[in-house]
Amino acid sequence: MKKNFAGSTLVVLSVGLSGSVYAQSSVTLYGTVDAGVIYSTNQQVTNANGSVSGGHAVQLGGGNLVPSRWGLMGTEDIGGGIKASFDLENQFLTGTGAMLQSGSLFNRQAWVGLGDARFGTLTAGRQYDSYSDFLGVYASSNSWATQYGSHFGDIDNLNEAFNFNNALKFTSVDFGGLTFGGTFSLGGQAGNFAAKRGYSLAAAYNHGPVSLSAGYLSLNQPLDAALGGASGYIGDLSCANAAANYCTLQSASSLKAWGAGGSVVIDKATLALVYTHTRLQNSQYFASAANPGGTGVSFDIAELNAVYNFTPAWTLAAAYIFNSAKVSGGSSTRFHQINLGTNYALSKRTALYTVAIAQKSSGAGLGVDPATGSNVNYAQIPNLVNSNSDRQLAVMAGVRVNF
């Protein structure tokens, strides 16, 4: 999980030349360290005889409320309303100190660009896509519910489980409440322009307490283009227990998603609603000797998210997520998820949090029993090992410090 950009300035360097200021420039070191204890039920274990069982687990989780990361960002005012900027950002695992993605130092962001105060900013490099930027603000997992409270597998990328590589991105300035943007990722494969290619478009309108957004995302070969490939997989559907879980769902020829969302602030309360439709074409999760090309599967996801600020420091929140997964020409499975949480800010930089997440799967079942090969309902709270049953519960508490 990668979303959430909260941070504060630690180091700022300003540069002047020859006693006169030809350009103002700055470099900022920023980041977050987050850690907490997670208790979860029914984590699945495959036994030596091929049967499955489950048990409770207590583990240390890092980057829960906000991903643990550090970065360097900089700007330079080059005159005429034009600014140059860059951002380099790494995500790491708090419990071990290891990088999230081996061999990728700046796995979250690595881009440089130019911005015009009249029109907007154009950037190039590894970066978040416009669809996820504009719609992710309505998801509870990006504000208070932790990465474990995202949509099933972050299949719609609202939590930005993957970024666009080799991408060009434009984000407009605010035109009377209207902003818009687009991202285009060049696959870079000679002779095959469409390989690993991706693009997204999105727009938002903000007026007083009301916000509305809509967007579209298309990405070819998502597993290889953005999720690190089979050997370096960094998506939310963990491959640690490959006999039964859902990781190869995203090994598909293409991913296409569209969605819309909105929010309204009413006194101390904020209500948000977001809907997305995501389709994975030719998913290898359904491949077999008789059907080596795989099968398409679509996900219709809706989330209602409510936050109440008792005080400026203390918030209480709840969200309900409904996910309907439909296999082309076949079965339907539903995932129901409830997120509950509270956050308390000890200071501008430090906060304590407690979150509970419950998920229930019903319908035909997307899981596969490793002993029988038959379809079965396996719940999976994002970023945890999947359940050995149709339900799973996780409760966590931790601390987050920005710098």
Secondary structure, DSSP 8 states (H G I E B T S, - for coil): ----------EE----BTTB-S-EEEEEEEEEEEEEEEEEEEEEEE-TTS-EEEEEEEEEEESSSS--EEEEEEEEEEETTEEEEEEEEEEB-TTT--BSSTT-TT-SEEEEEEEETTTEEEEEEEE--HHHHHHGGGSGGGTTS-GGGSSGGGTT-TT-SS-EEEEEEEEE--BTTEEEEEEEE----TT-TTTT-EEEEEEEEEETTEEEEEEEEEEESHHHHHS-TTTS--SSS--TTTTTS-GGGG-SSEEEEEEEEEEEEETTEEEEEEEEEEEEEEEGGG--SS-TT-EEEEEEEEEEEEEEESSSSEEEEEEEEEEEEEETTS-EEEEEEEEEEEEEESSSSEEEEEEEEEEEEEES-SEE-TTT--EE-----TTS--BSSSEEEEEEEEEEEE-
